[in-house]
Amino acid sequence: MERLKWRSKRGLLELDLVFERFWKGEGVRLTEGEGAALEKLLLLPDNDLLDLVMGRAHVREGDLVALVEKLRAA
């Protein structure tokens, strides 16, 4: 879990703020499946990830949909 927290520190302030709120809320109850989905998301470039979180792009993979929704809610 700590490794994912470290990897979620991004180059964009907006993403850092989203992930900071996420880790204080929903992130503490992250399941193994959600952790795997988060690893996939963290492979994306910052701007693509921000577009997903801000709703400017749509998630194509089913296992990522719920996690992106949690990030949006954070």
PQR file with spaces between the fields and no chain letter, atoms N, CA, C, O and H, PARSE charges and radii, in Angstrom:
ATOM       1  N    MET     1       0.826   -1.199    0.000 -0.4000 1.5000
ATOM       2  CA   MET     1       0.000    0.000    0.000 -0.0000 2.0000
ATOM       3  C    MET     1       0.868    1.262    0.000  0.5500 1.7000
ATOM       4  O    MET     1       0.580    2.225   -0.711 -0.5500 1.4000
ATOM       5  N    GLU     2       1.921    1.244    0.795 -0.4000 1.5000
ATOM       6  CA   GLU     2       2.792    2.416    0.863 -0.0000 2.0000
ATOM       7  C    GLU     2       3.463    2.682   -0.479  0.5500 1.7000
ATOM       8  O    GLU     2       3.698    3.831   -0.854 -0.5500 1.4000
ATOM       9  H    GLU     2       2.155    0.462    1.373  0.4000 1.0000
ATOM      10  N    ARG     3       3.769    1.597   -1.199 -0.4000 1.5000
ATOM      11  CA   ARG     3       4.381    1.750   -2.523 -0.0000 2.0000
ATOM      12  C    ARG     3       3.425    2.474   -3.465  0.5500 1.7000
ATOM      13  O    ARG     3       3.844    3.328   -4.246 -0.5500 1.4000
ATOM      14  H    ARG     3       3.579    0.664   -0.895  0.4000 1.0000
ATOM      15  N    LEU     4       2.132    2.130   -3.391 -0.4000 1.5000
ATOM      16  CA   LEU     4       1.139    2.796   -4.230 -0.0000 2.0000
ATOM      17  C    LEU     4       0.978    4.259   -3.841  0.5500 1.7000
ATOM      18  O    LEU     4       0.811    5.120   -4.704 -0.5500 1.4000
ATOM      19  H    LEU     4       1.791    1.436   -2.757  0.4000 1.0000
ATOM      20  N    LYS     5       1.028    4.536   -2.560 -0.4000 1.5000
ATOM      21  CA   LYS     5       0.949    5.937   -2.118 -0.0000 2.0000
ATOM      22  C    LYS     5       2.109    6.726   -2.697  0.5500 1.7000
ATOM      23  O    LYS     5       1.932    7.839   -3.191 -0.5500 1.4000
ATOM      24  H    LYS     5       1.164    3.837   -1.858  0.4000 1.0000
ATOM      25  N    TRP     6       3.295    6.143   -2.632 -0.4000 1.5000
ATOM      26  CA   TRP     6       4.475    6.830   -3.147 -0.0000 2.0000
ATOM      27  C    TRP     6       4.359    7.044   -4.662  0.5500 1.7000
ATOM      28  O    TRP     6       4.674    8.122   -5.166 -0.5500 1.4000
ATOM      29  H    TRP     6       3.439    5.238   -2.231  0.4000 1.0000
ATOM      30  N    ARG     7       3.907    6.014   -5.379 -0.4000 1.5000
ATOM      31  CA   ARG     7       3.783    6.121   -6.835 -0.0000 2.0000
ATOM      32  C    ARG     7       2.672    7.079   -7.249  0.5500 1.7000
ATOM      33  O    ARG     7       2.673    7.570   -8.378 -0.5500 1.4000
ATOM      34  H    ARG     7       3.651    5.138   -4.969  0.4000 1.0000
ATOM      35  N    SER     8       1.728    7.350   -6.358 -0.4000 1.5000
ATOM      36  CA   SER     8       0.634    8.251   -6.710 -0.0000 2.0000
ATOM      37  C    SER     8       1.026    9.721   -6.601  0.5500 1.7000
ATOM      38  O    SER     8       0.230   10.593   -6.949 -0.5500 1.4000
ATOM      39  H    SER     8       1.727    6.951   -5.442  0.4000 1.0000
ATOM      40  N    LYS     9       2.215   10.009   -6.135 -0.4000 1.5000
ATOM      41  CA   LYS     9       2.706   11.395   -6.140 -0.0000 2.0000
ATOM      42  C    LYS     9       3.058   11.734   -7.580  0.5500 1.7000
ATOM      43  O    LYS     9       3.914   11.094   -8.190 -0.5500 1.4000
ATOM      44  H    LYS     9       2.862    9.301   -5.852  0.4000 1.0000
ATOM      45  N    ARG    10       2.395   12.736   -8.109 -0.4000 1.5000
ATOM      46  CA   ARG    10       2.492   13.031   -9.531 -0.0000 2.0000
ATOM      47  C    ARG    10       3.138   14.378   -9.781  0.5500 1.7000
ATOM      48  O    ARG    10       3.470   15.103   -8.843 -0.5500 1.4000
ATOM      49  H    ARG    10       1.699   13.256   -7.614  0.4000 1.0000
ATOM      50  N    GLY    11       3.315   14.709  -11.054 -0.4000 1.5000
ATOM      51  CA   GLY    11       3.907   15.973  -11.446 -0.0000 2.0000
ATOM      52  C    GLY    11       2.899   17.103  -11.557  0.5500 1.7000
ATOM      53  O    GLY    11       3.286   18.257  -11.742 -0.5500 1.4000
ATOM      54  H    GLY    11       3.045   14.120  -11.816  0.4000 1.0000
ATOM      55  N    LEU    12       1.631   16.796  -11.448 -0.4000 1.5000
ATOM      56  CA   LEU    12       0.589   17.824  -11.532 -0.0000 2.0000
ATOM      57  C    LEU    12      -0.035   18.038  -10.157  0.5500 1.7000
ATOM      58  O    LEU    12      -0.447   17.085   -9.496 -0.5500 1.4000
ATOM      59  H    LEU    12       1.317   15.858  -11.298  0.4000 1.0000
ATOM      60  N    LEU    13      -0.100   19.274   -9.743 -0.4000 1.5000
ATOM      61  CA   LEU    13      -0.671   19.608   -8.442 -0.0000 2.0000
ATOM      62  C    LEU    13      -2.098   19.089   -8.314  0.5500 1.7000
ATOM      63  O    LEU    13      -2.490   18.597   -7.256 -0.5500 1.4000
ATOM      64  H    LEU    13       0.234   20.048  -10.280  0.4000 1.0000
ATOM      65  N    GLU    14      -2.875   19.198   -9.391 -0.4000 1.5000
ATOM      66  CA   GLU    14      -4.270   18.762   -9.345 -0.0000 2.0000
ATOM      67  C    GLU    14      -4.368   17.277   -8.979  0.5500 1.7000
ATOM      68  O    GLU    14      -5.206   16.887   -8.167 -0.5500 1.4000
ATOM      69  H    GLU    14      -2.557   19.598  -10.250  0.4000 1.0000
ATOM      70  N    LEU    15      -3.509   16.461   -9.580 -0.4000 1.5000
ATOM      71  CA   LEU    15      -3.518   15.035   -9.264 -0.0000 2.0000
ATOM      72  C    LEU    15      -3.036   14.775   -7.849  0.5500 1.7000
ATOM      73  O    LEU    15      -3.576   13.913   -7.156 -0.5500 1.4000
ATOM      74  H    LEU    15      -2.828   16.778  -10.240  0.4000 1.0000
ATOM      75  N    ASP    16      -2.031   15.507   -7.418 -0.4000 1.5000
ATOM      76  CA   ASP    16      -1.556   15.342   -6.044 -0.0000 2.0000
ATOM      77  C    ASP    16      -2.670   15.623   -5.048  0.5500 1.7000
ATOM      78  O    ASP    16      -2.799   14.919   -4.046 -0.5500 1.4000
ATOM      79  H    ASP    16      -1.592   16.208   -7.981  0.4000 1.0000
ATOM      80  N    LEU    17      -3.471   16.639   -5.312 -0.4000 1.5000
ATOM      81  CA   LEU    17      -4.580   16.972   -4.423 -0.0000 2.0000
ATOM      82  C    LEU    17      -5.638   15.871   -4.418  0.5500 1.7000
ATOM      83  O    LEU    17      -6.159   15.514   -3.361 -0.5500 1.4000
ATOM      84  H    LEU    17      -3.366   17.211   -6.126  0.4000 1.0000
ATOM      85  N    VAL    18      -5.956   15.335   -5.587 -0.4000 1.5000
ATOM      86  CA   VAL    18      -6.934   14.251   -5.685 -0.0000 2.0000
ATOM      87  C    VAL    18      -6.444   13.043   -4.899  0.5500 1.7000
ATOM      88  O    VAL    18      -7.181   12.473   -4.094 -0.5500 1.4000
ATOM      89  H    VAL    18      -5.533   15.625   -6.446  0.4000 1.0000
ATOM      90  N    PHE    19      -5.193   12.657   -5.138 -0.4000 1.5000
ATOM      91  CA   PHE    19      -4.666   11.473   -4.454 -0.0000 2.0000
ATOM      92  C    PHE    19      -4.509   11.705   -2.957  0.5500 1.7000
ATOM      93  O    PHE    19      -4.691   10.772   -2.176 -0.5500 1.4000
ATOM      94  H    PHE    19      -4.594   13.120   -5.791  0.4000 1.0000
ATOM      95  N    GLU    20      -4.184   12.899   -2.544 -0.4000 1.5000
ATOM      96  CA   GLU    20      -4.087   13.184   -1.105 -0.0000 2.0000
ATOM      97  C    GLU    20      -5.428   12.948   -0.423  0.5500 1.7000
ATOM      98  O    GLU    20      -5.492   12.314    0.630 -0.5500 1.4000
ATOM      99  H    GLU    20      -4.037   13.658   -3.179  0.4000 1.0000
ATOM     100  N    ARG    21      -6.504   13.461   -1.028 -0.4000 1.5000
ATOM     101  CA   ARG    21      -7.845   13.249   -0.470 -0.0000 2.0000
ATOM     102  C    ARG    21      -8.237   11.782   -0.545  0.5500 1.7000
ATOM     103  O    ARG    21      -8.848   11.254    0.384 -0.5500 1.4000
ATOM     104  H    ARG    21      -6.452   13.976   -1.883  0.4000 1.0000
ATOM     105  N    PHE    22      -7.891   11.121   -1.645 -0.4000 1.5000
ATOM     106  CA   PHE    22      -8.205    9.703   -1.816 -0.0000 2.0000
ATOM     107  C    PHE    22      -7.563    8.873   -0.713  0.5500 1.7000
ATOM     108  O    PHE    22      -8.227    8.023   -0.121 -0.5500 1.4000
ATOM     109  H    PHE    22      -7.395   11.550   -2.400  0.4000 1.0000
ATOM     110  N    TRP    23      -6.293    9.102   -0.429 -0.4000 1.5000
ATOM     111  CA   TRP    23      -5.587    8.300    0.571 -0.0000 2.0000
ATOM     112  C    TRP    23      -6.082    8.574    1.988  0.5500 1.7000
ATOM     113  O    TRP    23      -5.928    7.731    2.872 -0.5500 1.4000
ATOM     114  H    TRP    23      -5.754    9.793   -0.910  0.4000 1.0000
ATOM     115  N    LYS    24      -6.670    9.735    2.206 -0.4000 1.5000
ATOM     116  CA   LYS    24      -7.237   10.030    3.532 -0.0000 2.0000
ATOM     117  C    LYS    24      -8.625    9.416    3.689  0.5500 1.7000
ATOM     118  O    LYS    24      -9.100    9.240    4.811 -0.5500 1.4000
ATOM     119  H    LYS    24      -6.796   10.419    1.487  0.4000 1.0000
ATOM     120  N    GLY    25      -9.274    9.090    2.581 -0.4000 1.5000
ATOM     121  CA   GLY    25     -10.636    8.547    2.626 -0.0000 2.0000
ATOM     122  C    GLY    25     -10.686    7.120    2.138  0.5500 1.7000
ATOM     123  O    GLY    25     -10.309    6.191    2.852 -0.5500 1.4000
ATOM     124  H    GLY    25      -8.888    9.233    1.670  0.4000 1.0000
ATOM     125  N    GLU    26     -11.155    6.952    0.915 -0.4000 1.5000
ATOM     126  CA   GLU    26     -11.363    5.627    0.325 -0.0000 2.0000
ATOM     127  C    GLU    26     -10.082    4.798    0.215  0.5500 1.7000
ATOM     128  O    GLU    26     -10.133    3.569    0.267 -0.5500 1.4000
ATOM     129  H    GLU    26     -11.461    7.707    0.335  0.4000 1.0000
ATOM     130  N    GLY    27      -8.971    5.444    0.067 -0.4000 1.5000
ATOM     131  CA   GLY    27      -7.718    4.731   -0.131 -0.0000 2.0000
ATOM     132  C    GLY    27      -7.312    3.842    1.026  0.5500 1.7000
ATOM     133  O    GLY    27      -6.600    2.858    0.827 -0.5500 1.4000
ATOM     134  H    GLY    27      -8.930    6.442    0.024  0.4000 1.0000
ATOM     135  N    VAL    28      -7.747    4.169    2.224 -0.4000 1.5000
ATOM     136  CA   VAL    28      -7.376    3.347    3.384 -0.0000 2.0000
ATOM     137  C    VAL    28      -8.098    2.001    3.364  0.5500 1.7000
ATOM     138  O    VAL    28      -7.694    1.075    4.067 -0.5500 1.4000
ATOM     139  H    VAL    28      -8.325    4.969    2.386  0.4000 1.0000
ATOM     140  N    ARG    29      -9.165    1.883    2.566 -0.4000 1.5000
ATOM     141  CA   ARG    29      -9.926    0.630    2.458 -0.0000 2.0000
ATOM     142  C    ARG    29      -9.737   -0.028    1.092  0.5500 1.7000
ATOM     143  O    ARG    29     -10.613   -0.759    0.630 -0.5500 1.4000
ATOM     144  H    ARG    29      -9.494    2.635    1.995  0.4000 1.0000
ATOM     145  N    LEU    30      -8.627    0.220    0.461 -0.4000 1.5000
ATOM     146  CA   LEU    30      -8.351   -0.287   -0.873 -0.0000 2.0000
ATOM     147  C    LEU    30      -8.255   -1.813   -0.865  0.5500 1.7000
ATOM     148  O    LEU    30      -7.506   -2.393   -0.078 -0.5500 1.4000
ATOM     149  H    LEU    30      -7.915    0.814    0.836  0.4000 1.0000
ATOM     150  N    THR    31      -9.017   -2.452   -1.743 -0.4000 1.5000
ATOM     151  CA   THR    31      -8.952   -3.910   -1.858 -0.0000 2.0000
ATOM     152  C    THR    31      -7.773   -4.296   -2.747  0.5500 1.7000
ATOM     153  O    THR    31      -7.154   -3.445   -3.387 -0.5500 1.4000
ATOM     154  H    THR    31      -9.626   -1.981   -2.382  0.4000 1.0000
ATOM     155  N    GLU    32      -7.478   -5.580   -2.774 -0.4000 1.5000
ATOM     156  CA   GLU    32      -6.389   -6.057   -3.620 -0.0000 2.0000
ATOM     157  C    GLU    32      -6.671   -5.773   -5.100  0.5500 1.7000
ATOM     158  O    GLU    32      -5.777   -5.369   -5.844 -0.5500 1.4000
ATOM     159  H    GLU    32      -7.981   -6.271   -2.254  0.4000 1.0000
ATOM     160  N    GLY    33      -7.910   -5.987   -5.512 -0.4000 1.5000
ATOM     161  CA   GLY    33      -8.301   -5.710   -6.896 -0.0000 2.0000
ATOM     162  C    GLY    33      -8.194   -4.236   -7.241  0.5500 1.7000
ATOM     163  O    GLY    33      -7.742   -3.875   -8.327 -0.5500 1.4000
ATOM     164  H    GLY    33      -8.636   -6.315   -4.908  0.4000 1.0000
ATOM     165  N    GLU    34      -8.612   -3.384   -6.308 -0.4000 1.5000
ATOM     166  CA   GLU    34      -8.500   -1.945   -6.534 -0.0000 2.0000
ATOM     167  C    GLU    34      -7.038   -1.514   -6.582  0.5500 1.7000
ATOM     168  O    GLU    34      -6.669   -0.614   -7.336 -0.5500 1.4000
ATOM     169  H    GLU    34      -8.978   -3.677   -5.425  0.4000 1.0000
ATOM     170  N    GLY    35      -6.217   -2.162   -5.773 -0.4000 1.5000
ATOM     171  CA   GLY    35      -4.791   -1.871   -5.802 -0.0000 2.0000
ATOM     172  C    GLY    35      -4.191   -2.194   -7.160  0.5500 1.7000
ATOM     173  O    GLY    35      -3.369   -1.437   -7.676 -0.5500 1.4000
ATOM     174  H    GLY    35      -6.517   -2.894   -5.160  0.4000 1.0000
ATOM     175  N    ALA    36      -4.600   -3.321   -7.741 -0.4000 1.5000
ATOM     176  CA   ALA    36      -4.122   -3.697   -9.073 -0.0000 2.0000
ATOM     177  C    ALA    36      -4.611   -2.697  -10.121  0.5500 1.7000
ATOM     178  O    ALA    36      -3.871   -2.340  -11.038 -0.5500 1.4000
ATOM     179  H    ALA    36      -5.267   -3.936   -7.321  0.4000 1.0000
ATOM     180  N    ALA    37      -5.857   -2.250   -9.979 -0.4000 1.5000
ATOM     181  CA   ALA    37      -6.400   -1.256  -10.904 -0.0000 2.0000
ATOM     182  C    ALA    37      -5.650    0.066  -10.765  0.5500 1.7000
ATOM     183  O    ALA    37      -5.367    0.733  -11.761 -0.5500 1.4000
ATOM     184  H    ALA    37      -6.457   -2.540   -9.234  0.4000 1.0000
ATOM     185  N    LEU    38      -5.332    0.439   -9.538 -0.4000 1.5000
ATOM     186  CA   LEU    38      -4.592    1.679   -9.319 -0.0000 2.0000
ATOM     187  C    LEU    38      -3.206    1.599   -9.948  0.5500 1.7000
ATOM     188  O    LEU    38      -2.717    2.584  -10.501 -0.5500 1.4000
ATOM     189  H    LEU    38      -5.561   -0.103   -8.729  0.4000 1.0000
ATOM     190  N    GLU    39      -2.578    0.447   -9.867 -0.4000 1.5000
ATOM     191  CA   GLU    39      -1.271    0.281  -10.515 -0.0000 2.0000
ATOM     192  C    GLU    39      -1.379    0.536  -12.013  0.5500 1.7000
ATOM     193  O    GLU    39      -0.496    1.162  -12.599 -0.5500 1.4000
ATOM     194  H    GLU    39      -2.974   -0.353   -9.418  0.4000 1.0000
ATOM     195  N    LYS    40      -2.450    0.059  -12.638 -0.4000 1.5000
ATOM     196  CA   LYS    40      -2.666    0.304  -14.067 -0.0000 2.0000
ATOM     197  C    LYS    40      -2.834    1.797  -14.341  0.5500 1.7000
ATOM     198  O    LYS    40      -2.247    2.339  -15.277 -0.5500 1.4000
ATOM     199  H    LYS    40      -3.168   -0.450  -12.162  0.4000 1.0000
ATOM     200  N    LEU    41      -3.644    2.451  -13.508 -0.4000 1.5000
ATOM     201  CA   LEU    41      -3.868    3.883  -13.697 -0.0000 2.0000
ATOM     202  C    LEU    41      -2.580    4.677  -13.559  0.5500 1.7000
ATOM     203  O    LEU    41      -2.352    5.638  -14.294 -0.5500 1.4000
ATOM     204  H    LEU    41      -4.121    2.010  -12.747  0.4000 1.0000
ATOM     205  N    LEU    42      -1.747    4.275  -12.623 -0.4000 1.5000
ATOM     206  CA   LEU    42      -0.517    5.023  -12.369 -0.0000 2.0000
ATOM     207  C    LEU    42       0.508    4.871  -13.488  0.5500 1.7000
ATOM     208  O    LEU    42       1.506    5.592  -13.509 -0.5500 1.4000
ATOM     209  H    LEU    42      -1.932    3.494  -12.026  0.4000 1.0000
ATOM     210  N    LEU    43       0.279    3.951  -14.411 -0.4000 1.5000
ATOM     211  CA   LEU    43       1.150    3.819  -15.581 -0.0000 2.0000
ATOM     212  C    LEU    43       0.839    4.871  -16.643  0.5500 1.7000
ATOM     213  O    LEU    43       1.640    5.109  -17.548 -0.5500 1.4000
ATOM     214  H    LEU    43      -0.531    3.366  -14.394  0.4000 1.0000
ATOM     215  N    LEU    44      -0.331    5.497  -16.524 -0.4000 1.5000
ATOM     216  CA   LEU    44      -0.731    6.517  -17.492 -0.0000 2.0000
ATOM     217  C    LEU    44       0.075    7.800  -17.299  0.5500 1.7000
ATOM     218  O    LEU    44       0.493    8.115  -16.185 -0.5500 1.4000
ATOM     219  H    LEU    44      -0.982    5.304  -15.790  0.4000 1.0000
ATOM     220  N    PRO    45       0.290    8.534  -18.386 -0.5600 1.5000
ATOM     221  CA   PRO    45       0.895    9.866  -18.242  0.2800 2.0000
ATOM     222  C    PRO    45      -0.021   10.759  -17.402  0.5500 1.7000
ATOM     223  O    PRO    45      -1.238   10.569  -17.381 -0.5500 1.4000
ATOM     224  N    ASP    46       0.563   11.714  -16.726 -0.4000 1.5000
ATOM     225  CA   ASP    46      -0.188   12.592  -15.827 -0.0000 2.0000
ATOM     226  C    ASP    46      -1.400   13.232  -16.496  0.5500 1.7000
ATOM     227  O    ASP    46      -2.492   13.227  -15.928 -0.5500 1.4000
ATOM     228  H    ASP    46       1.551   11.869  -16.743  0.4000 1.0000
ATOM     229  N    ASN    47      -1.224   13.778  -17.689 -0.4000 1.5000
ATOM     230  CA   ASN    47      -2.338   14.471  -18.342 -0.0000 2.0000
ATOM     231  C    ASN    47      -3.474   13.529  -18.691  0.5500 1.7000
ATOM     232  O    ASN    47      -4.639   13.912  -18.591 -0.5500 1.4000
ATOM     233  H    ASN    47      -0.337   13.782  -18.151  0.4000 1.0000
ATOM     234  N    ASP    48      -3.163   12.305  -19.099 -0.4000 1.5000
ATOM     235  CA   ASP    48      -4.210   11.324  -19.403 -0.0000 2.0000
ATOM     236  C    ASP    48      -4.948   10.917  -18.134  0.5500 1.7000
ATOM     237  O    ASP    48      -6.171   10.777  -18.139 -0.5500 1.4000
ATOM     238  H    ASP    48      -2.216   11.994  -19.181  0.4000 1.0000
ATOM     239  N    LEU    49      -4.209   10.728  -17.057 -0.4000 1.5000
ATOM     240  CA   LEU    49      -4.827   10.373  -15.783 -0.0000 2.0000
ATOM     241  C    LEU    49      -5.712   11.510  -15.281  0.5500 1.7000
ATOM     242  O    LEU    49      -6.812   11.266  -14.785 -0.5500 1.4000
ATOM     243  H    LEU    49      -3.216   10.842  -17.053  0.4000 1.0000
ATOM     244  N    LEU    50      -5.248   12.729  -15.405 -0.4000 1.5000
ATOM     245  CA   LEU    50      -6.051   13.881  -14.989 -0.0000 2.0000
ATOM     246  C    LEU    50      -7.338   13.966  -15.808  0.5500 1.7000
ATOM     247  O    LEU    50      -8.402   14.261  -15.264 -0.5500 1.4000
ATOM     248  H    LEU    50      -4.354   12.927  -15.808  0.4000 1.0000
ATOM     249  N    ASP    51      -7.246   13.709  -17.105 -0.4000 1.5000
ATOM     250  CA   ASP    51      -8.447   13.732  -17.946 -0.0000 2.0000
ATOM     251  C    ASP    51      -9.471   12.698  -17.476  0.5500 1.7000
ATOM     252  O    ASP    51     -10.670   12.974  -17.472 -0.5500 1.4000
ATOM     253  H    ASP    51      -6.382   13.469  -17.547  0.4000 1.0000
ATOM     254  N    LEU    52      -9.011   11.517  -17.082 -0.4000 1.5000
ATOM     255  CA   LEU    52      -9.929   10.494  -16.562 -0.0000 2.0000
ATOM     256  C    LEU    52     -10.583   10.948  -15.271  0.5500 1.7000
ATOM     257  O    LEU    52     -11.798   10.836  -15.105 -0.5500 1.4000
ATOM     258  H    LEU    52      -8.037   11.292  -17.086  0.4000 1.0000
ATOM     259  N    VAL    53      -9.775   11.458  -14.366 -0.4000 1.5000
ATOM     260  CA   VAL    53     -10.280   11.862  -13.045 -0.0000 2.0000
ATOM     261  C    VAL    53     -11.237   13.047  -13.162  0.5500 1.7000
ATOM     262  O    VAL    53     -12.208   13.144  -12.411 -0.5500 1.4000
ATOM     263  H    VAL    53      -8.789   11.549  -14.501  0.4000 1.0000
ATOM     264  N    MET    54     -10.960   13.942  -14.103 -0.4000 1.5000
ATOM     265  CA   MET    54     -11.800   15.129  -14.256 -0.0000 2.0000
ATOM     266  C    MET    54     -13.020   14.865  -15.133  0.5500 1.7000
ATOM     267  O    MET    54     -13.864   15.746  -15.298 -0.5500 1.4000
ATOM     268  H    MET    54     -10.171   13.863  -14.713  0.4000 1.0000
ATOM     269  N    GLY    55     -13.123   13.657  -15.698 -0.4000 1.5000
ATOM     270  CA   GLY    55     -14.280   13.320  -16.521 -0.0000 2.0000
ATOM     271  C    GLY    55     -14.182   13.793  -17.955  0.5500 1.7000
ATOM     272  O    GLY    55     -15.173   13.757  -18.684 -0.5500 1.4000
ATOM     273  H    GLY    55     -12.437   12.942  -15.564  0.4000 1.0000
ATOM     274  N    ARG    56     -13.008   14.234  -18.374 -0.4000 1.5000
ATOM     275  CA   ARG    56     -12.830   14.689  -19.761 -0.0000 2.0000
ATOM     276  C    ARG    56     -12.531   13.527  -20.699  0.5500 1.7000
ATOM     277  O    ARG    56     -12.556   13.683  -21.920 -0.5500 1.4000
ATOM     278  H    ARG    56     -12.203   14.263  -17.782  0.4000 1.0000
ATOM     279  N    ALA    57     -12.248   12.361  -20.125 -0.4000 1.5000
ATOM     280  CA   ALA    57     -12.016   11.133  -20.901 -0.0000 2.0000
ATOM     281  C    ALA    57     -12.754   10.009  -20.190  0.5500 1.7000
ATOM     282  O    ALA    57     -13.054   10.104  -19.000 -0.5500 1.4000
ATOM     283  H    ALA    57     -12.227   12.234  -19.133  0.4000 1.0000
ATOM     284  N    HIS    58     -13.039    8.960  -20.921 -0.4000 1.5000
ATOM     285  CA   HIS    58     -13.791    7.843  -20.355 -0.0000 2.0000
ATOM     286  C    HIS    58     -12.896    6.637  -20.172  0.5500 1.7000
ATOM     287  O    HIS    58     -11.990    6.390  -20.969 -0.5500 1.4000
ATOM     288  H    HIS    58     -12.795    8.883  -21.888  0.4000 1.0000
ATOM     289  N    VAL    59     -13.155    5.899  -19.130 -0.4000 1.5000
ATOM     290  CA   VAL    59     -12.405    4.698  -18.821 -0.0000 2.0000
ATOM     291  C    VAL    59     -12.850    3.594  -19.771  0.5500 1.7000
ATOM     292  O    VAL    59     -14.047    3.393  -19.975 -0.5500 1.4000
ATOM     293  H    VAL    59     -13.890    6.099  -18.482  0.4000 1.0000
ATOM     294  N    ARG    60     -11.899    2.887  -20.345 -0.4000 1.5000
ATOM     295  CA   ARG    60     -12.230    1.831  -21.291 -0.0000 2.0000
ATOM     296  C    ARG    60     -12.200    0.443  -20.646  0.5500 1.7000
ATOM     297  O    ARG    60     -12.856   -0.477  -21.135 -0.5500 1.4000
ATOM     298  H    ARG    60     -10.927    3.050  -20.180  0.4000 1.0000
ATOM     299  N    GLU    61     -11.463    0.286  -19.580 -0.4000 1.5000
ATOM     300  CA   GLU    61     -11.334   -1.022  -18.937 -0.0000 2.0000
ATOM     301  C    GLU    61     -12.289   -1.110  -17.754  0.5500 1.7000
ATOM     302  O    GLU    61     -12.319   -0.223  -16.901 -0.5500 1.4000
ATOM     303  H    GLU    61     -10.930    1.034  -19.183  0.4000 1.0000
ATOM     304  N    GLY    62     -13.064   -2.179  -17.712 -0.4000 1.5000
ATOM     305  CA   GLY    62     -14.087   -2.344  -16.694 -0.0000 2.0000
ATOM     306  C    GLY    62     -13.578   -2.325  -15.272  0.5500 1.7000
ATOM     307  O    GLY    62     -14.257   -1.815  -14.380 -0.5500 1.4000
ATOM     308  H    GLY    62     -13.039   -2.899  -18.405  0.4000 1.0000
ATOM     309  N    ASP    63     -12.381   -2.880  -15.037 -0.4000 1.5000
ATOM     310  CA   ASP    63     -11.876   -2.943  -13.668 -0.0000 2.0000
ATOM     311  C    ASP    63     -11.409   -1.585  -13.149  0.5500 1.7000
ATOM     312  O    ASP    63     -11.155   -1.426  -11.955 -0.5500 1.4000
ATOM     313  H    ASP    63     -11.830   -3.294  -15.761  0.4000 1.0000
ATOM     314  N    LEU    64     -11.297   -0.619  -14.038 -0.4000 1.5000
ATOM     315  CA   LEU    64     -10.843    0.708  -13.626 -0.0000 2.0000
ATOM     316  C    LEU    64     -11.986    1.671  -13.328  0.5500 1.7000
ATOM     317  O    LEU    64     -11.789    2.693  -12.672 -0.5500 1.4000
ATOM     318  H    LEU    64     -11.503   -0.749  -15.008  0.4000 1.0000
ATOM     319  N    VAL    65     -13.172    1.342  -13.810 -0.4000 1.5000
ATOM     320  CA   VAL    65     -14.312    2.258  -13.701 -0.0000 2.0000
ATOM     321  C    VAL    65     -14.605    2.629  -12.251  0.5500 1.7000
ATOM     322  O    VAL    65     -14.709    3.813  -11.930 -0.5500 1.4000
ATOM     323  H    VAL    65     -13.331    0.511  -14.344  0.4000 1.0000
ATOM     324  N    ALA    66     -14.738    1.644  -11.376 -0.4000 1.5000
ATOM     325  CA   ALA    66     -15.078    1.920   -9.974 -0.0000 2.0000
ATOM     326  C    ALA    66     -13.993    2.737   -9.290  0.5500 1.7000
ATOM     327  O    ALA    66     -14.294    3.621   -8.488 -0.5500 1.4000
ATOM     328  H    ALA    66     -14.653    0.682  -11.637  0.4000 1.0000
ATOM     329  N    LEU    67     -12.744    2.451   -9.596 -0.4000 1.5000
ATOM     330  CA   LEU    67     -11.654    3.188   -8.964 -0.0000 2.0000
ATOM     331  C    LEU    67     -11.617    4.637   -9.437  0.5500 1.7000
ATOM     332  O    LEU    67     -11.394    5.547   -8.638 -0.5500 1.4000
ATOM     333  H    LEU    67     -12.499    1.733  -10.247  0.4000 1.0000
ATOM     334  N    VAL    68     -11.832    4.850  -10.721 -0.4000 1.5000
ATOM     335  CA   VAL    68     -11.869    6.224  -11.232 -0.0000 2.0000
ATOM     336  C    VAL    68     -13.017    6.986  -10.581  0.5500 1.7000
ATOM     337  O    VAL    68     -12.875    8.167  -10.264 -0.5500 1.4000
ATOM     338  H    VAL    68     -12.012    4.111  -11.369  0.4000 1.0000
ATOM     339  N    GLU    69     -14.143    6.327  -10.381 -0.4000 1.5000
ATOM     340  CA   GLU    69     -15.276    6.973   -9.693 -0.0000 2.0000
ATOM     341  C    GLU    69     -14.894    7.377   -8.264  0.5500 1.7000
ATOM     342  O    GLU    69     -15.274    8.451   -7.798 -0.5500 1.4000
ATOM     343  H    GLU    69     -14.258    5.367  -10.639  0.4000 1.0000
ATOM     344  N    LYS    70     -14.154    6.526   -7.580 -0.4000 1.5000
ATOM     345  CA   LYS    70     -13.698    6.861   -6.229 -0.0000 2.0000
ATOM     346  C    LYS    70     -12.737    8.039   -6.250  0.5500 1.7000
ATOM     347  O    LYS    70     -12.782    8.897   -5.369 -0.5500 1.4000
ATOM     348  H    LYS    70     -13.846    5.653   -7.958  0.4000 1.0000
ATOM     349  N    LEU    71     -11.871    8.082   -7.249 -0.4000 1.5000
ATOM     350  CA   LEU    71     -10.948    9.211   -7.360 -0.0000 2.0000
ATOM     351  C    LEU    71     -11.710   10.496   -7.663  0.5500 1.7000
ATOM     352  O    LEU    71     -11.370   11.556   -7.138 -0.5500 1.4000
ATOM     353  H    LEU    71     -11.834    7.384   -7.964  0.4000 1.0000
ATOM     354  N    ARG    72     -12.730   10.412   -8.501 -0.4000 1.5000
ATOM     355  CA   ARG    72     -13.535   11.580   -8.819 -0.0000 2.0000
ATOM     356  C    ARG    72     -14.271   12.095   -7.584  0.5500 1.7000
ATOM     357  O    ARG    72     -14.444   13.301   -7.408 -0.5500 1.4000
ATOM     358  H    ARG    72     -13.006    9.551   -8.928  0.4000 1.0000
ATOM     359  N    ALA    73     -14.696   11.176   -6.745 -0.4000 1.5000
ATOM     360  CA   ALA    73     -15.444   11.556   -5.547 -0.0000 2.0000
ATOM     361  C    ALA    73     -14.539   12.131   -4.462  0.5500 1.7000
ATOM     362  O    ALA    73     -15.014   12.804   -3.547 -0.5500 1.4000
ATOM     363  H    ALA    73     -14.556   10.196   -6.888  0.4000 1.0000
ATOM     364  N    ALA    74     -13.253   11.870   -4.560 -0.4000 1.5000
ATOM     365  CA   ALA    74     -12.313   12.314   -3.512 -0.0000 2.0000
ATOM     366  C    ALA    74     -12.156   13.813   -3.493  0.5500 1.7000
ATOM     367  O    ALA    74     -11.405   14.344   -2.675 -0.5500 1.4000
ATOM     368  H    ALA    74     -12.867   11.323   -5.303  0.4000 1.0000
